[in-house]
Amino acid sequence: MLKFLHIIPFICLCIFPVAGAEVSSEVVATGFIEKLVNEALEIVNHKGMSDDQKRKGLSECVNKHLDIERITKAVFAPLGYKDLSDEEKDKAKEFMKDYLVQFYAGEGRLSAMVNATLSGKLAAEQKDKDFSVKTNFKKDASSVEIIWITNGQKVYYVEIAGFNQITTLRSEMKAAVGSGTLMEYISKKRK
C-alpha cells in the first residue's frame, strides 16, 4: 500500500489542474510584458550601441513581440483593409512593422527612453480574451503609466499616459492617406 502513495500527488495534479489556471494566465501575461520591457530597455540603454543599432534592435523586438497582423487590421480598418488582396495585406503588414519602429523609437523618442526604469509591481487583469498589464516607468523625477494589452505571447496595443496607440496610429494614417488609397500611400512610402 505504501508504495502506491507516491502516485497520489500525480493524480491530484491530473484531476485538479484548473484551480490555478486564471492566476497562471495572468502570471504568464505579466511575465511576458516584464521580459519584453526589460529586453527593450536593455537595447535602449546599451552604451556601446549607436542610435541606428538601437533602432535595429528595437525593430527585431517589435517583429518578435507585437501582433503585427492584428495591429495592422485595427489601424487600417477605416481605410479599406478588409478589401485588400492577400498580397496587399502582406505589404500593409510590412509597412506597419517599419512604421511602428519609427512611431516608438524615431527621432527624439529613443532618447526619451534612455535611463528609464520599470518601477513597482506589474498588475494584470483579464480583458476579454487578452490581459491588460499595467506598468510604471520612471525617468528622473517623472513617471508614466503604460498599459499593455497582450495574450501572453504578443502585444496588441499599448496605452501610454491614457492615450490608446491604436487610435493615435489610425488618426495618423487617415491624415497621411488623405483622399488617396491606402495602397497608393504605402507604395509611395516604400520607394
LINCORCOR-V866614 format. One line per field, one symbol per residue. ss: DSSP state (H for helix, E for strand, C for the rest). phi: phi as a letter, one per 20 degrees, with the letter a starting at -180 (. if undefined). burial: # if it has 9 or more other ideal C-beta (glycine too) atoms within 8 Angstrom, else .. A space follows every 50 residues. Layout:
BEGIN
ss->???
phi->???
burial->???
END
This chain:
BEGIN
ss->CHHHCHHHHHHHHHHCHHHHHHHHHHHHHHHHHHHHHHHHHHHHCCCCCC HHHHHHHHHHHHHHHECHHHHHHHHHHHHCHHHCCHHHHHHHHHHHHHHH HHHHHCCCHHHHHCCCEEEEEEEEEEECCEEEEEEEEEECCEEEEEEEEE CCCCEEEEEECCEEHHHHHHHHHHHHHCCCCHHHHHHHHHC
phi->.ffeffegffffffedffgdfffffffffffffffgffffffffeffedf fffffffffffffedeegffffgffegfdngfefffffffffffffgfff fffecfgnefffefmfcfcmefcdbfcledcddeccddbledbbecdddb dncbdebcddlndffffffgfffffffmeedgfffffffef
burial->........................######.###.######.##.#..#. ..###.###.###..###.########.###..#...##.########## #.####..##..#..#.#...#.#.#...##########.....###### #..#######....##.###..##..#....#####.....
END
